């Protein structure tokens, strides 16, 4: 952990200080938990009231705010600046350098790059290729012919099946499975017959896969996770699915096979997406939505089935009033029936 003055931090993130530039910062924290020596941030205006009570030594903000006792670091993007300062002060997780552990099993036909650290009980099969500066934790299996780029981190008990292609700077968290057979069966006379899955999984550069995820290989084509996409925990990606660049996919999402998802999409927790549909670029899907149709570029959707957010808000806001509306309709129907009966008489 490093100590920096607020002025040094402002220079590092290309910001400016309102207040004492010589205050020393040793750590980072939230507005509510911060204390002396901590720097915090305000990225959402609804939390602005906490600026008046925070005990942080300094706060990163996007604009000048009057009446705040704590020194401010004004940055164009407060959350991004906070991330930069977090990395500077705390750094990322350090990995123990173990070299090639004696209790690994690496095929004579596999190729391992320079300065890799491969822990005990790792298995690397024939014709697999590992790039430079990779960290592979215990219990991992890397299948035959799999290609892994440089600077990757693979945490314990990950299984990467045969033939998969992993880019550079990819992180795969513990207990995830990459390249397992897709859920493909032909049902004939009541029996389910397995279809060979001959595609692979391609994970492009700078992707992070959460813990306990499953990414199926394609039946015929490949399953692709695009550059820079980040996936949370417990996510299932079906065979032949193609996910674009720089998407954010939150935990417990299920994506059925042969779905295409564009670039810069955000998919909330517990979303279910049916197979064989196309989701455009810059789409936001709210948590627990059920997506059953194609989605054009730039849409925000939620609900089950998922619909345009503006329509969904109006529809869902009516739910609590439905019983009263039903009673009102019944009363109107009764009055109409009386009027009709009177007119007949």
C-alpha positions as CSV (number, residue, x, y, z in Angstrom):
1,X,0.0,0.0,0.0
2,X,1.3,3.4,-1.0
3,X,0.9,6.9,0.5
4,X,0.2,9.8,-1.9
5,X,-0.8,13.4,-1.4
6,X,-4.1,14.5,-2.9
7,X,-2.2,16.7,-5.3
8,X,-0.2,13.8,-6.6
9,X,-3.4,11.8,-7.1
10,X,-5.0,14.7,-8.9
11,X,-2.1,14.9,-11.3
12,X,-2.2,11.1,-11.8
13,X,-5.9,11.1,-12.9
14,X,-5.6,14.5,-14.7
15,X,-8.0,16.2,-12.2
16,X,-7.8,19.2,-10.0
17,X,-8.1,19.8,-6.2
18,X,-10.4,22.1,-4.3
19,X,-8.8,22.3,-0.9
20,X,-5.6,21.1,0.6
21,X,-3.4,19.4,-2.0
22,X,-1.0,18.1,0.7
23,X,-3.4,15.9,2.5
24,X,-2.0,12.3,2.6
25,X,-4.1,9.5,1.2
26,X,-3.3,5.9,2.1
27,X,-6.4,4.0,1.1
28,X,-9.8,4.2,-0.6
29,X,-13.3,3.5,0.7
30,X,-17.0,4.2,0.3
31,X,-18.5,7.5,1.6
32,X,-20.2,5.8,4.5
33,X,-17.1,3.8,5.7
34,X,-14.3,6.1,4.9
35,X,-12.1,7.6,7.6
36,X,-9.0,9.6,8.0
37,X,-6.5,8.9,5.2
38,X,-9.2,7.5,2.9
39,X,-10.4,8.9,-0.4
40,X,-13.9,8.2,-1.6
41,X,-16.0,9.1,-4.7
42,X,-19.4,10.4,-5.8
43,X,-20.5,8.9,-9.1
44,X,-24.3,9.1,-8.5
45,X,-26.0,12.3,-7.5
46,X,-28.5,10.5,-5.3
47,X,-25.7,9.9,-2.8
48,X,-24.7,13.5,-2.6
49,X,-26.2,13.9,0.9
50,X,-23.5,11.6,2.2
51,X,-20.9,14.2,1.3
52,X,-22.0,16.3,4.3
53,X,-21.4,13.4,6.8
54,X,-18.5,11.4,5.3
55,X,-15.3,11.3,7.3
56,X,-13.2,10.7,4.2
57,X,-10.0,12.9,3.9
58,X,-11.0,13.6,0.3
59,X,-13.8,12.9,-2.2
60,X,-13.6,12.5,-6.0
61,X,-16.4,14.3,-7.7
62,X,-17.4,15.3,-11.3
63,X,-18.0,18.9,-10.6
64,X,-17.5,21.5,-7.8
65,X,-20.0,21.2,-5.0
66,X,-20.5,24.0,-2.4
67,X,-20.7,23.6,1.3
68,X,-18.5,20.5,1.6
69,X,-15.8,20.5,4.2
70,X,-13.8,17.6,2.8
71,X,-11.3,18.5,0.0
72,X,-12.5,17.6,-3.4
73,X,-10.7,16.0,-6.4
74,X,-12.6,17.1,-9.5
75,X,-12.3,14.6,-12.4
76,X,-14.2,14.1,-15.6
77,X,-15.2,10.6,-14.7
78,X,-15.2,10.1,-10.9
79,X,-15.6,6.3,-10.9
80,X,-12.9,5.8,-13.5
81,X,-10.6,8.1,-11.5
82,X,-11.4,6.1,-8.3
83,X,-10.5,2.9,-10.2
84,X,-7.1,4.4,-11.2
85,X,-6.4,5.5,-7.7
86,X,-7.4,2.1,-6.3
87,X,-4.9,0.5,-8.6
88,X,-2.2,3.0,-7.7
89,X,-2.7,2.6,-3.9
90,X,-3.6,-1.0,-3.6
91,X,-2.5,-2.7,-6.8
92,X,-4.1,-5.9,-8.2
93,X,-3.8,-9.3,-6.5
94,X,-0.2,-10.6,-6.4
95,X,0.5,-14.1,-7.6
96,X,3.0,-16.4,-6.0
97,X,5.8,-17.3,-8.3
98,X,6.2,-21.0,-8.2
99,X,7.7,-21.8,-11.6
100,X,6.6,-25.2,-12.9
101,X,5.6,-27.2,-9.8
102,X,6.9,-30.7,-9.6
103,X,3.4,-32.2,-9.2
104,X,2.1,-31.0,-12.5
105,X,1.5,-33.2,-15.5
106,X,2.5,-31.5,-18.7
107,X,2.6,-33.4,-21.9
108,X,5.9,-33.6,-23.7
109,X,4.0,-32.3,-26.8
110,X,2.7,-29.2,-25.0
111,X,4.5,-25.9,-25.3
112,X,4.9,-23.5,-22.3
113,X,5.9,-19.9,-22.7
114,X,8.5,-18.0,-20.7
115,X,8.0,-16.9,-17.0
116,X,4.8,-19.0,-16.5
117,X,3.9,-20.2,-13.0
118,X,2.0,-23.5,-13.0
119,X,0.9,-24.8,-9.6
120,X,0.5,-28.3,-8.4
121,X,-2.0,-30.9,-9.9
122,X,-2.4,-29.0,-13.1
123,X,-2.8,-31.2,-16.2
124,X,-1.8,-29.8,-19.7
125,X,-2.5,-32.2,-22.5
126,X,-0.9,-33.0,-25.9
127,X,-0.3,-30.0,-28.3
128,X,-1.7,-27.5,-25.9
129,X,0.2,-24.2,-26.1
130,X,0.5,-21.7,-23.2
131,X,1.8,-18.2,-23.8
132,X,4.2,-16.1,-21.8
133,X,3.7,-14.8,-18.2
134,X,0.6,-17.0,-17.5
135,X,-0.5,-18.1,-14.0
136,X,-2.3,-21.4,-13.7
137,X,-3.6,-22.4,-10.3
138,X,-4.0,-25.9,-8.8
139,X,-6.4,-28.5,-10.2
140,X,-6.8,-26.9,-13.6
141,X,-7.1,-29.1,-16.7
142,X,-6.1,-27.8,-20.1
143,X,-7.2,-30.1,-22.9
144,X,-5.5,-31.3,-26.0
145,X,-4.7,-28.6,-28.6
146,X,-6.0,-25.7,-26.5
147,X,-4.2,-22.4,-27.2
148,X,-3.8,-19.8,-24.5
149,X,-2.3,-16.4,-25.0
150,X,0.0,-14.2,-22.9
151,X,-0.6,-12.8,-19.4
152,X,-3.6,-15.0,-18.6
153,X,-4.7,-16.0,-15.1
154,X,-6.5,-19.3,-14.6
155,X,-7.8,-19.9,-11.1
156,X,-8.2,-23.3,-9.3
157,X,-10.2,-26.2,-10.8
158,X,-10.9,-24.6,-14.2
159,X,-11.5,-27.1,-17.0
160,X,-10.7,-26.0,-20.5
161,X,-11.7,-28.7,-23.0
162,X,-9.8,-29.6,-26.1
163,X,-9.2,-27.3,-29.0
164,X,-10.3,-24.0,-27.3
165,X,-8.7,-20.7,-28.1
166,X,-8.0,-18.2,-25.3
167,X,-6.7,-14.8,-26.0
168,X,-4.3,-12.5,-24.1
169,X,-4.8,-11.2,-20.6
170,X,-7.8,-13.4,-20.1
171,X,-8.9,-14.2,-16.5
172,X,-10.9,-17.3,-15.8
173,X,-12.1,-17.7,-12.2
174,X,-12.4,-20.8,-10.1
175,X,-14.5,-23.9,-11.1
176,X,-15.5,-22.6,-14.5
177,X,-15.8,-24.9,-17.5
178,X,-14.9,-23.8,-21.0
179,X,-15.7,-25.9,-24.1
180,X,-17.9,-28.5,-22.6
181,X,-20.4,-30.2,-25.0
182,X,-23.4,-28.1,-25.9
183,X,-26.9,-29.2,-24.9
184,X,-27.7,-30.7,-28.2
185,X,-29.9,-33.8,-28.7
186,X,-32.1,-35.2,-31.4
187,X,-35.3,-36.7,-29.9
188,X,-36.6,-39.7,-31.8
189,X,-39.3,-42.0,-30.6
190,X,-39.1,-40.5,-27.1
191,X,-35.3,-41.0,-26.8
192,X,-32.7,-38.2,-26.8
193,X,-29.7,-38.9,-29.0
194,X,-26.6,-36.9,-28.4
195,X,-25.4,-34.7,-31.3
196,X,-21.6,-34.4,-31.6
197,X,-20.4,-30.9,-30.8
198,X,-17.5,-30.2,-33.2
199,X,-17.1,-26.5,-32.8
200,X,-14.9,-24.8,-30.2
201,X,-14.9,-21.9,-27.8
202,X,-13.0,-18.7,-28.7
203,X,-12.4,-16.3,-25.9
204,X,-10.9,-13.0,-27.2
205,X,-8.4,-10.7,-25.5
206,X,-9.1,-9.0,-22.1
207,X,-12.2,-11.2,-21.2
208,X,-12.9,-12.1,-17.6
209,X,-15.0,-15.1,-16.8
210,X,-16.5,-15.4,-13.3
211,X,-16.6,-18.4,-11.0
212,X,-18.6,-21.5,-11.8
213,X,-19.5,-20.4,-15.3
214,X,-20.1,-22.8,-18.2
215,X,-19.3,-21.9,-21.8
216,X,-20.4,-24.6,-24.3
217,X,-18.6,-25.4,-27.5
218,X,-20.5,-25.0,-30.7
219,X,-22.3,-27.8,-32.5
220,X,-20.9,-26.8,-35.9
221,X,-19.6,-23.2,-35.6
222,X,-17.8,-21.7,-32.7
223,X,-19.0,-20.1,-29.4
224,X,-17.3,-16.7,-29.2
225,X,-16.8,-14.3,-26.2
226,X,-15.8,-10.9,-27.6
227,X,-12.9,-8.8,-26.6
228,X,-13.1,-7.0,-23.3
229,X,-16.4,-8.7,-22.2
230,X,-16.7,-9.3,-18.5
231,X,-18.9,-12.1,-17.1
232,X,-20.0,-12.6,-13.5
233,X,-20.5,-15.8,-11.6
234,X,-22.8,-18.8,-12.5
235,X,-23.4,-17.8,-16.1
236,X,-24.3,-20.4,-18.8
237,X,-23.5,-19.6,-22.4
238,X,-25.1,-22.1,-24.9
239,X,-23.5,-23.7,-27.9
240,X,-22.8,-21.5,-30.9
241,X,-23.6,-18.2,-29.0
242,X,-21.7,-15.2,-30.1
243,X,-21.2,-12.3,-27.6
244,X,-19.8,-9.1,-28.8
245,X,-17.1,-6.8,-27.5
246,X,-17.0,-5.0,-24.1
247,X,-20.3,-6.4,-22.8
248,X,-21.1,-6.7,-19.1
249,X,-23.0,-9.8,-18.1
250,X,-24.1,-10.0,-14.4
251,X,-24.3,-13.2,-12.4
252,X,-26.8,-16.1,-13.0
253,X,-27.6,-15.2,-16.6
254,X,-28.6,-18.0,-18.9
255,X,-28.0,-17.6,-22.7
256,X,-29.4,-20.4,-24.9
257,X,-27.6,-21.6,-28.0
258,X,-27.1,-19.8,-31.3
259,X,-27.9,-16.4,-29.8
260,X,-26.0,-13.4,-31.2
261,X,-25.4,-10.5,-28.8
262,X,-23.9,-7.2,-30.0
263,X,-21.2,-4.9,-28.6
264,X,-21.4,-2.9,-25.4
265,X,-24.5,-4.6,-24.0
266,X,-25.3,-4.8,-20.3
267,X,-27.3,-7.8,-19.1
268,X,-28.6,-7.8,-15.6
269,X,-28.6,-10.7,-13.1
270,X,-30.8,-13.7,-13.6
271,X,-31.7,-12.8,-17.2
272,X,-32.9,-15.7,-19.4
273,X,-32.3,-15.4,-23.2
274,X,-33.8,-17.9,-25.6
275,X,-31.8,-19.3,-28.5
276,X,-31.6,-18.3,-32.1
277,X,-32.3,-14.6,-31.6
278,X,-30.3,-11.4,-32.3
279,X,-29.6,-8.8,-29.7
280,X,-28.2,-5.5,-31.1
281,X,-25.4,-3.2,-29.9
282,X,-25.7,-1.0,-26.8
283,X,-28.7,-3.0,-25.4
284,X,-29.5,-2.9,-21.7
285,X,-31.5,-5.8,-20.3
286,X,-32.7,-5.4,-16.7
287,X,-32.4,-8.1,-14.1
288,X,-34.7,-11.1,-14.3
289,X,-35.9,-10.3,-17.7
290,X,-37.0,-13.0,-20.1
291,X,-35.9,-12.2,-23.7
292,X,-37.8,-14.2,-26.3
293,X,-37.5,-11.9,-29.4
294,X,-34.9,-10.0,-31.4
295,X,-33.8,-6.7,-29.8
296,X,-32.8,-3.7,-31.9
297,X,-29.7,-1.5,-31.2
298,X,-29.9,0.8,-28.2
299,X,-33.0,-0.6,-26.5
300,X,-33.5,-0.8,-22.8
301,X,-35.8,-3.7,-21.9
302,X,-37.1,-5.5,-18.9
303,X,-39.9,-7.8,-17.7
304,X,-40.9,-11.4,-18.6
305,X,-41.4,-11.5,-21.4
306,X,-39.1,-8.5,-21.9
307,X,-40.5,-5.4,-23.6
308,X,-39.4,-1.8,-24.2
309,X,-38.6,-0.2,-20.8
310,X,-40.9,2.8,-21.2
311,X,-43.8,0.5,-21.9
312,X,-42.8,-2.0,-19.2
313,X,-42.7,0.8,-16.5
314,X,-46.2,1.8,-17.4
315,X,-47.4,-1.7,-17.4
316,X,-45.8,-2.8,-14.2
317,X,-46.9,0.4,-12.4
318,X,-50.5,-0.8,-13.0
319,X,-50.2,-4.2,-11.4
320,X,-51.0,-3.1,-7.8
321,X,-54.1,-1.3,-9.1
322,X,-55.5,-4.3,-11.1
323,X,-57.8,-5.6,-8.3
324,X,-59.4,-2.1,-7.9
325,X,-59.7,-1.8,-11.7
326,X,-61.4,-5.1,-11.9
327,X,-63.9,-4.1,-9.2
328,X,-64.6,-0.8,-11.0
329,X,-65.1,-2.6,-14.3
330,X,-67.5,-5.1,-12.6
331,X,-69.5,-2.1,-11.1
332,X,-69.7,-0.4,-14.6
333,X,-70.9,-3.7,-16.1
334,X,-73.6,-4.0,-13.5
335,X,-74.7,-0.4,-14.0
336,X,-74.8,-0.9,-17.8
337,X,-76.8,-4.1,-17.4
338,X,-79.4,-2.1,-15.3
339,X,-79.5,0.6,-17.9
340,X,-80.0,-1.9,-20.7
341,X,-82.8,-3.6,-18.7
342,X,-84.5,-0.3,-18.0
343,X,-84.4,0.7,-21.6
344,X,-85.9,-2.7,-22.6
345,X,-88.7,-2.3,-20.2
